[in-house]
């Protein structure tokens, strides 16, 4: 099982984002040790002073695929969950300033909490307009819809499969919207799909 994350997939997330991203989505990977399940707490890493969070809809791949045509991509997923992509932001800035890869700030242990429950897209009000949000200490800090993505689900699956074979159980973080920000010890995050809480992460 692998975790693949789409970088900058919502307008407004960064001043450098444009619709050009739809042609060549930027992605990075996290190892399976980054997965945090069952609403377990996240212990603040010692190597960062600025841990940041970004909520994301998460697709779970349901069949083996490589070189998938965009028009057939919907056959390779049927469920959506929600996750949080954690970043050691200060470490990322140091890496970028030196022109270095920045896996170290994204791929650390437990940096990818994911909801235990995934929802069948066919059961949702509108599978093309999946609403999701993140609360931090009871206040909504991020909210968006899948309809606002620069690169939609089918485009993501098709593009990724041109480079990486997708296997059953692989998780795809489809990008985080405007509002990513820092967390502190004692914070509680609650991620929702269509208003239903699916993931809770306590920072300890």
Secondary structure in CASP SS format (residue, H / E / C, confidence):
PFRMAT SS
TARGET T0000
AUTHOR 0000-0000-0000
METHOD secondary structure of the structure
MODEL  1
X C 1.00
X C 1.00
X E 1.00
X E 1.00
X E 1.00
X E 1.00
X E 1.00
X C 1.00
X C 1.00
X E 1.00
X C 1.00
X C 1.00
X C 1.00
X C 1.00
X C 1.00
X C 1.00
X C 1.00
X C 1.00
X H 1.00
X H 1.00
X H 1.00
X H 1.00
X C 1.00
X C 1.00
X C 1.00
X E 1.00
X E 1.00
X E 1.00
X E 1.00
X E 1.00
X C 1.00
X H 1.00
X H 1.00
X H 1.00
X E 1.00
X E 1.00
X C 1.00
X C 1.00
X C 1.00
X C 1.00
X C 1.00
X E 1.00
X C 1.00
X C 1.00
X C 1.00
X C 1.00
X C 1.00
X C 1.00
X C 1.00
X C 1.00
X E 1.00
X E 1.00
X E 1.00
X E 1.00
X E 1.00
X E 1.00
X E 1.00
X E 1.00
X E 1.00
X E 1.00
X E 1.00
X C 1.00
X C 1.00
X C 1.00
X E 1.00
X C 1.00
X C 1.00
X C 1.00
X C 1.00
X H 1.00
X H 1.00
X H 1.00
X H 1.00
X H 1.00
X H 1.00
X H 1.00
X E 1.00
X E 1.00
X E 1.00
X E 1.00
X E 1.00
X E 1.00
X E 1.00
X E 1.00
X E 1.00
X E 1.00
X E 1.00
X E 1.00
X H 1.00
X H 1.00
X H 1.00
X H 1.00
X H 1.00
X H 1.00
X H 1.00
X H 1.00
X H 1.00
X C 1.00
X C 1.00
X C 1.00
X C 1.00
X C 1.00
X H 1.00
X H 1.00
X H 1.00
X H 1.00
X C 1.00
X C 1.00
X C 1.00
X C 1.00
X C 1.00
X E 1.00
X E 1.00
X E 1.00
X C 1.00
X C 1.00
X C 1.00
X C 1.00
X E 1.00
X E 1.00
X H 1.00
X H 1.00
X H 1.00
X C 1.00
X C 1.00
X C 1.00
X C 1.00
X C 1.00
X C 1.00
X C 1.00
X E 1.00
X E 1.00
X E 1.00
X E 1.00
X E 1.00
X E 1.00
X C 1.00
X C 1.00
X E 1.00
X E 1.00
X E 1.00
X E 1.00
X E 1.00
X E 1.00
X E 1.00
X H 1.00
X H 1.00
X H 1.00
X E 1.00
X C 1.00
X C 1.00
X C 1.00
X H 1.00
X H 1.00
X H 1.00
X H 1.00
X H 1.00
X H 1.00
X H 1.00
X H 1.00
X H 1.00
X C 1.00
X C 1.00
X C 1.00
X C 1.00
X E 1.00
X C 1.00
X C 1.00
X C 1.00
X C 1.00
X E 1.00
X E 1.00
X E 1.00
X C 1.00
X C 1.00
X C 1.00
X C 1.00
X C 1.00
X C 1.00
X C 1.00
X E 1.00
X E 1.00
X C 1.00
X C 1.00
X C 1.00
X C 1.00
X C 1.00
X E 1.00
X E 1.00
X E 1.00
X E 1.00
X E 1.00
X E 1.00
X C 1.00
X C 1.00
X E 1.00
X E 1.00
X E 1.00
X E 1.00
X E 1.00
X E 1.00
X E 1.00
X E 1.00
X C 1.00
END
